[in-house]
C-alpha cells in the first residue's frame, strides 16, 4: 500500500510541476478557442451504480479523481488519471460477510488510467481510457484491468460533466455506469 501511495504521489507531483511550467510560459492575453488548446489539470467527484452480478451485493459507488490532459493533436488530448473509488456493500452482503467474520462495509479501489479525449465540437467530447483498478481494501477483489468509454461536456467556466461505462475485469467483471463532475484549470 505504501508503494502505491508513493507512486501516486510521484505521478501527481510530476503532472503538477509540468502543469505549472506550461501555465507560467503562457500569455494572459491569449484567449482559448477550444477546451483542447492547453494542458489542463482537473479534480472531480465520481458516483455511479454497478450493472452486473455485483448489483445485488452493492448499493453504489463513489469517489474522487484527478486528471491531467495534454494536447497531442487538434482537438485531441492524452489523459492520465488517478483516483479513489469506494464500492458500498448492500445490507445483504454485509450480513453474508459477517457470517464469515468479516465486518467490512465496502471495498476500496485506486483506479489509474491513461487514454485519449477528443472534442467533437467546442465543448462536447468523447473519451476512452484503459489502465488498472488496484484493490486497496477489499477481501473479495484483486487488482483488475480497467477500461472505460465515455462522453461529456466542458463548459467555458471550467466545469466539466461526463458519463462513462467502466469495466474492471479479473476472473470476472465489475461493470459500472458512472458520472464525473469536475473543475478544470
Buried (B, 14 or more C-beta within 10 A) or exposed (E): EEEBEEBBEEBBEEBEEBBEEBEEEEEEEEEEEBBBBBBBBBEBBBEBBBBEEBBEBBBBBBBBBBBBBBBEEEBBBBBBBBBBBBBBBBEEBBEEBEEEEEEBEBBBBBBBBEBBBBBEEBBEBBBBBEBBBBBBEBEBBEBBEBBBEBBBBBEEEEBBBBEBBBBBEBEEBBBBEBBBEBEBE
